[in-house]
Amino acid sequence: MNLVSASLFAALVAVTLMITAWASKRNKSAADHYVAGGSLTGRQNGVAIAGDFISAASFLGVTGAIALTGFNGFYLAVFVPVAFVLAMLLIAEPLRNLGRFTLADVLATRFPGKDVRSMMAISTVVISVVYLVSQLVGAALLVSLLFDLDYAMAVLIIGTLTTAYTLVGGMLATSWIQIIKTGLLMVCAVVLFVLVLVRFDFNPFGPFSTALAEFGQSFVAPQRTSGAASFDQLSQTVGLVLGVLGLPHVMIRFLTVPDAKQARTSAYTAIWIFFAFYLLVPVLGYGAAKLVGVEVIKSENRGGNLAVAQLAETVGGGVLLAFVAAVAFVTILAALSGLVIATSGAIAHDLYGQVIRNGSVSAKAQHRAARVATVATCVIGVAIAFAAQKQNVAFLASLGMSIAACANLPALLLTMYWKRMTARAVLSGIVVGLVLSVTVILLSPVVQGPDSILGFSNPALAVAPLSLAVSIIVALVSAPSGETKARADRLFSVMRTRALTGQTETTNDDTMVAMQ
C-alpha cells in the first residue's frame, strides 16, 4: 500500500513541479506573482475557482460531515453555487474593473487613504489564515493516514511544499495546478459515485433509503433544532452564502483575467462545476456512513475528515485509496498556494508597498517583499494547524467565510454601490466585523468547549448585520458637505463608470488624482 501511495504521490507531485518550473519562467513581476499577469481566459479561471472550493473543505470535510451528521452536513456545500450566482451578479465585473492585485485596491479607487487600505489588508490576512489552517489540517490528515507519519511532521512537510510552490511559480502555477487537479478530482468523485452505486444495485436512492432504515429519519432530512443550535445552523448558512463574496483568495481570482466579460465567464463556469460536483457528494457521504460505518469514521478522525479516504479503501481497495488521497493532496496544495498568495499580496502590496513605502517601491522590491510574506504566512499557518487537528475542515473553512461576510462584504458592496459611503464608515464596518466575529469564535464552544460563554460558534448571523448597520450609521453621521461633498460625489461617479465599463471618465479636476 505504501509503495502504491508513494508512487502516485510522487507522480502527481512531479507533474505539479513541472508546472511550477514552467510558470517560474513567467513569474518575473508582482503582477505575475499576484494575478498571473491577467493572462487566464474566463473558462480557465472558472475551473481554477472551482478548484479553490472543491478542496479539503468540500471533498473531505463536507463528505465527512454528511457521513457523521446526515443531511445537516450538506448545508456546508449546497449554498456555494448560490453564493457564486450572487458573485456573478454583484461582484465579478466591478471587481475586475476596479482592482489590480488585492481587495484593498478596489476600496482605494474611492478611498485612497492609508487607513482603509490597512484595515482591508489586515482583514484579508486574518480570513486567509483561518481558511489556510483548514486546508493544512486536511492535507496533513491524509498524509498521516497513508504513510503512518506523525501529524505534526505531515504539517511541516506540506507547509514546506506550499512555500516552494508559491515562491517559485506564483499565481500562474497555482492556477494551472488548480485546473488540472479539478479535472482529476471530478474523475475521483465520479469513480467513487459509481462504485458506491454498485453496492446498492445501481439505485441512486439506495444510500438514502439504507440510511433512513439504519439511522432514522433525522439522518436523511433536515434536523429540527432550537435555541443556540438553530441559530448556529442558520448563521453558518448565511456565512457560506455571503462569505464567498468577501473571501480574498477567491475574489482576487477575478483579477487574473483580462476584462470584465472574462470575469463573468469565470463565475458561471465555476457554478456549473459546483452543481455537478455537489450532486455527487450526498451519495458519497451516505455511502460512507453505511459502508464504512459512523463509529469507524469517528475512530480514525473525530471530525470525519478521512471519510472519503476510508470509503475509497472500502469500495476500491488500496489502489483507489492511494489515487483518491494523492489527488486530494494535490488539491489541497493548490488551494494552499492561492491562500498564501492572497495573504502575501495584502502584506507586501498593501501594507509594505502602499502604506509603509507610500507607493514608492519598485516592482522588484515588491516582488521580493511578496516572497518574504509568503514564508511568514506559511510559518503562521503551520503553527496554528498544530492545534487544529481534531476540527472538521469544512467547519474551519466556514468560519473563514463567516469572518469575510462580517468584515469584508459590507465594505465592498457599500463602496461599490452606495453614493453616501465614507472612508470612516468603511473603517468602522471592517473593525466591528473583524473584531466581533473573531471574538465570537474565541468565546464559542468550538474553542472553549461545552462550558463556553456563548452557545453558538458561527458569527455571521449575529455580526454581519451589525457591521452593516454600523457602516450605514457612520456614513450618515460623517457625510461630507459643501465642496467636499461635490468632490466625493464626482469621485463616486468616476468610480461607477469604471466599475461598469472598465473606462475612466475624462475630467479636468483633481478627482483622477485620487483614483490612482
N, C-alpha and C positions, 0 to 999 in steps of 0.2 A: 504494500500500500504506500509506504513512504517513498519507494522508488518511482512509482507511477506519479504520485503527487509532486515529487521533486522535478520530474521530467516535464510535466505540464506547467508547473510554476516557472521553471527555467525557460521554457519555450515562449510563454507569454511575456515574461519579463524581458526576454531578449528582443521580442518584437517592439515592446514599448521603448526599450533603449535605442533601437534603430530609429524609431520615430523621433525620439528626443535628439539623437545625433543629427538627423536631417533638419529638424527645426532649429537646432543651435546655430546653424549657418545663417539663419534668417532672424535670429534673436539678437539684433545689434543695437536696438534703441529702446527707450522707455515705452514707446507706442507698441513695439513688437512684444515686449515683455508683458504689458498690462492687457492689451486688447488685440493681439495678433496683427497689429497694423491695419485693422479693419478689413482684412482680406478674405474673410469667410463669406460664403453665399448664405442666403436665408435658410435653405434646406440643411446645409451642413451645420449651421449654428443651431437649428431646431433639434437636430439629432443630438448635438452636444449638450443642449439644455436638458433634454430628456435624460441624458446620461447623468446629469447632476442630481436628478431626483430618483431615478431608478438605480439606487446605490445601496449602501448598507441600510439606510433608513427604510427603504421600500422592500428590497429583495429579502433582507434578513429580518429587520425589525417588524415590519407590518405582517409578514407571514407568521412570524413567531407570536405576535400579539393576537392574531386570529386563532392560532392553534391553542393558545392558553386561555383566551377570554371570549372567543366566539365572535359574533358579528360586531360587537363594540370595537374590536381591534381594527375593523375595516374603516372606522372613522379616520384613522391615521392616513388613509390613502385616497378615499373616494372623493374628497373635495379638492385634490390637487388639479385635476382638469378644469374644475370650476374656477379655481384661482387663476389659471392661465388664460381663460376666456376674459376675465377681468383685466389681466395684464395686457392682453392684446387690444382691448378697448380703451384703456385708460393710460397705460404707461409706456408701451413699447415704442411707438413713434415719437412722442415728445422726448422721451429719454434719449433716444438715438440722436435727435436733432440738437439737443441741448448739451449732452455730456461729452466728455473727452476720454477720461480714464476711470473716474470714480463717481459715486453718487454725490459727493461734495461738489464736484464740478457742475452738476445740474443746479444745485442751490445757488452756487456762486454766480450763475448767469444773471440772477436777480438780486442777490445779496452778497456782494463780493468781499465783505469784511472777513477778517480772520476768525472771529468768534464763531460764526455759522459754520465755516469750513472745519474748524477744530472739533466742534461738537459732533458733526456728522461723521468725521473721521474716527472719533472715539467710539461712537455708537457702532460703526462698521467693524471695528476691532473686536468689541465685546461680542456682538452677534456671531461673527465669523469664527471666533474661538470656541464658543459654545457648540456650534454646528461641527466644527473641526473635531472636537472631542468625540462626538457620536460616531463619526467615520473611523477614527483611530480605534475606538473600542471594538467596532465590528470587525475590522481587519485583524486586529490582534487576537480576537477570539478564534477566528478562522485558522490562523497560523498555529495557534496553540493546539487546536484540535487535531490538525493534520500531522504536525511534526513533534508533538509532545514537548513543546517548548514552554518555558515559564512565561506567564502573561506579560510581565514587565520586560523581558527580553524581546518578546514579539513586538511590543510597542516601540522599543528602541530601534529595532530593525526597520519597521515601517516608517518611523519618523525620519530615519536616515535616507531611505529611498525617496520619500516625498521631497525632502530637501534637495536631493540631487536632481530629480526631475524638474522641479520648479526653477532652480538656479540655472540649469543648462538650457532647457527648452522653452520656458516661458509659456504664455497663453497659447501659442500656435501648437506646441507639442501637446499640451493639456487637451486642447480641443480635438485634435485628431485621435488621441488615445481614447477620449470620450466617445467619439464617433464609432470607432472600431469595436470598443467594448460594449456599446449599446446593442450593436448587432449580435455579438456573441451572447449577451445576457438574454436577449429575446429568444435566441435559439435554446438556451438553457431552460428558460421558463416554458417554452412550448414542449420540449422533450419531457420535462417533469410532469407537465399537464397531461400529456398522452399516457405516460407510464402510470400515473395515478388513476386515470380513467380505465386503464387495463384492469386494475384491481377491483374496479366497480362495474365490470362488464360494459364499459364504454357508455355508461349512463352518467351524463354530466351532473345530474342531481343526486347521484349516489352518495358522494361525501356529505351532502347536506342532510339527506334522509337518515343516513347512518348516525351522524352527529346528533340529530334530533332524537333518535331512539336511545342512544347511549348516554347523552349528556343532558337531554331535556330541551324544552322549547327556548329557554333563555339563552342557549348557546347558539342558536341559529336565527334569532330575532333580536332586535334592539332591546337591551335590558332596561327595565324601568328603574330609574334611580331617583333619589330625592336628596334634598339638602345640599351639602357641600359636594357630594359625588355628582349630582346632576349639574350643578354649577360648573364643576371642573370639566365635565364632558362637553358642555356647550362652549365653555371657554376655549377648550382645545380645538373645537371645530372652527370657531371664529379666528383663532390664531393661525390655523392652517390656511384658511381661505385668504385672509388679509395679509398674513405674514409674508407670503410669497412675493407680494408686490413691493415689499421693502427689504427683501433678502439681498444683501450686497453682491454675493458671488454669482447669483443668478441674474440680477438686473444688469450688471456690467457686461454680461454676455450680449446684450443688445447693442453694445458699443463695438463688437467685433465684426459687424457687417458694414458695408459702405454707405447705406442710406436707410431711410425710414421704411421704404417698401420692403426691403430685405428683413428689417426688424419685425415687421408684421408677419412675413412669411415664416420667420423663426418661431413665432408664437404658435401659429396654427399647425405647423409641422410637429412641434412638441406635443400639442394637445392630442393629435391622432395617435401618437406613440403611447401616451399615457392611457388613453382609453383602451387600446389593445392590450397593454400590459396588465392593467388593473382588472380586466375581465378574467384573467387567469389566476390572480392572487388568491381569491377566496377558496377556489378549489384546492390550491396548494396548501393553504392554511388548515382547512378542514381535513384534507387528506393526511397531513402531518399529525393532527390530533388523533385520528383513528389508527393510522398505520404505524406511527412511531409511539404514540401514547403521551398523554399530557405529563404524567409523572416522569417518564423517561426524558422528555424535553426539559423539564424543570431541573432534573438531576444533573444535566450537562451544563445548563446555564439558567439561572433563575429568571432572567428577563426573556427567555425564549429566543435569543438571537441566533442560535445554532439549529433551529428547527428545519430550515431549508437544507442544510448540510446533512442532518440526520435523515430527512426524507429522501434525499438523493441516494444515500447509502442503502436505505431500506428497499427502494424500488429499482435501483440500478447497480448496486454493489460499489466496491471501492473505486472503480474507474470513473463512474459517474460522479461520485462524491469528489474525487480529485479534480475533475473538469469543472464542476459547479463551483467548488471552492477557489480554484485558480482564477476563473472568470470574475467571481465576486471580489477576489483580492485585487485584481487589476482595476475593477470598477471603483473600488474604494480609493486606490492610489490616485486615479484621475480626479475624483471628487475632492480629495485632499489637496491636490495641486491647485485646483481652481479656488478653493477657500484660502489657501496661502497667498495666492496672487491678489485676491481682493483685499486681504489684510495688509500685505506689504505695500499695495498701492495707497491705501489710506495713510500708512505710516510714512512712506518715502515721498509720495507725490504731494499729499495734502499737508501733513504735519511738518515734514522736513522741507520740501521744496517750496510750498506756498506760504506757510505760516512762519517757520523759523528763518528761511532764506528770502522771504518776500518775493518769491518767483524768480529771483536772480540766481539760478542754478543751471548749469549746463546739462544737456541730455545725458552725457556720460556720467556726470556726478549723480544724477537722479537714478540712473540705471544701477550704479554702484550702491546707492542707498537702498534700492529695492532688494538687492541681493542680501545686504546686511539684515534688513527687516524680515526677509524670508527665513533666515536662520533663527532669528529671535522668535518668530511666530511658531515655528516647528518645535522649538525647545519648550515654549509655554504650553502648547497643546499636548505634548508628550507628558509633561509634568502633571497636568490636570487629569489626563487619561488614566494615570496610575490609580487614581482614587475612584474612577467611574466604572470599574469592571462589571459590577452587578446590575447596572441600569440598562433598561431596554433602549436600544439605539434609536428606534423610531420615536420614543418618548423624548429622548435628549434632543433630537432634531426638531421636534415640535416646540420645545422650549425656545430654541433659537428663532424659529419662525414667529413665536408669540412676542418675543422682545422686538423683533423687526416690526410687527404690527403696531406695537405700542410706541416705539421711538421714531422709526423712520417714515412709516407710511403717512401719518398726518402731515409731517413736514413736507414731504414730496408732493402730495396731492394739493395741499393748500398753496404751496409755492407756485405750482404749475397752473392752477385753475381759479384761485381766488384773488381778485384785484386788491383787496384791502389787507392782505397778509403783510406782515412786517418782519424784519430781521429779529427783533426782540421776541416776537411770537414763535418764530422757528426755534430759537434757543430754548425758550420756556417749554415748548412741547417736547423737544428731544430730551431735555433734562428730566422732566417729570416722567416721561415714558420709560426712559432708561433706568433711572434710579428706582422708581416704584416697581417695575417689572422684575428687576434683579432682587430687590428686597423681598418681594412675594416669593420668589423661588427659594431664597435662602431661609425663609421662615416656614416653608411648606413641609408637608410630610415626606417628600422625596429627599430632603436634606436632613430634617430634624427627626424624622421617624414618626410613629403614631402619636407621640405626645407633643407634636408641634403646635405652635400658636394658631396657625391657620389650618383650616380643614380642606383646602384645595391647593393645587400645585401650579396650575397654569394661569398666568396673569392676564391673558389677552382681554377677556370679557370685563374684568374689573378696571384695568389700567388704560386700555386703548381709548374708550370713551372719555375718560378723564383727561388724557393727553390732548385729545381733540378739542375738548371744551376749554382747557387752559389756553391752547393756541388761539382759539377764536376770541376768547375774552381779552387776552393780552393784545391781540391785533387791534381790537376795537378801542382799547384804552390807549394804546401807543400810536394810533393812527396819525400820520403827519398832516400838516395843514399848510395853506398858502403855497408858496413857491416850492417847498419841499414836497408837498403832495402832488403838484403838477409834474415834477420830475419823476416821482415814484410811479405815477400813472403812465407816463411816457415810457419808462423802463419796462413796466408790465406789458404794454402794447408791443414793444420791440421783442420781448421775450416770447409772447404768444405767437407772433408772426414766425419767429424762428422755430418754435416748438411745432407748429402746424405745417410749415412749408420747408423748413430747413434753410430758408433765406433770411437775411437780415435787412430790416428797413433802412433806407438811406436817411441819414439825419445829420444835421449840422451842429447840434448841441453836444454837450459832454456826456450824453446818455451812453454813447457807444464806448466811452472810456470804461464805464462800469461793467460793460459786457465782456471785457477782455479778461 
